[in-house]
Amino acid sequence: MQDNDPRFRKIGDMMEKLGLGITHAHEDMLFIMHNHFLFQLGDDIDGPAIAYLNIENTPEENDAFLAALADEAEKVELKMENGGLYRIKEAGKGNNLELEFNPSK
């Protein structure tokens, strides 16, 4: 992820408005406080930010998160897409984690 990617700043502004924050950035992923959702940015700085919602949230929570994210994205002129669901799970020994996108329940 490029330090000069304007999507990073826009997502930071969105999270501040929602009372959240970016807790970690790794490669093209932005991890958000409480892990309710995360963003994947990709290499094209003009491309959309892809929001993934945590499979452990209720469907109602995910609907509310997605609506709030879409509203804030519009305000900061961020292109955003819904990427579906994700799950965080332990991977091996230690503190290693693995992300699984669009998992089955």
Secondary structure as the mmCIF struct_conf table of DSSP 4:
data_model
#
loop_
_struct_conf.conf_type_id
_struct_conf.id
_struct_conf.beg_label_comp_id
_struct_conf.beg_label_asym_id
_struct_conf.beg_label_seq_id
_struct_conf.end_label_comp_id
_struct_conf.end_label_asym_id
_struct_conf.end_label_seq_id
TURN_TY1_P TURN_TY1_P1 ASP A 3 ASN A 4
HELX_RH_AL_P HELX_RH_AL_P1 PRO A 6 LYS A 17
TURN_TY1_P TURN_TY1_P2 LEU A 18 GLY A 19
STRN STRN1 ILE A 22 HIS A 26
TURN_TY1_P TURN_TY1_P3 GLU A 27 ASP A 28
STRN STRN2 MET A 29 ILE A 32
HELX_RH_3T_P HELX_RH_3T_P1 MET A 33 ASN A 35
BEND BEND1 HIS A 36 HIS A 36
STRN STRN3 PHE A 37 GLN A 40
BEND BEND2 ASP A 43 ASP A 43
TURN_TY1_P TURN_TY1_P4 ILE A 45 ASP A 46
BEND BEND3 GLY A 47 GLY A 47
HELX_LH_PP_P HELX_LH_PP_P1 PRO A 48 PRO A 48
STRN STRN4 ALA A 49 ASN A 54
TURN_TY1_P TURN_TY1_P5 ILE A 55 GLU A 56
BEND BEND4 ASN A 57 ASN A 57
HELX_RH_AL_P HELX_RH_AL_P2 PRO A 59 LYS A 75
TURN_TY1_P TURN_TY1_P6 VAL A 76 GLU A 77
STRN STRN5 MET A 80 GLU A 90
BEND BEND5 GLY A 92 LYS A 93
TURN_TY1_P TURN_TY1_P7 GLY A 94 ASN A 95
STRN STRN6 LEU A 97 PHE A 101
BEND BEND6 ASN A 102 ASN A 102
#
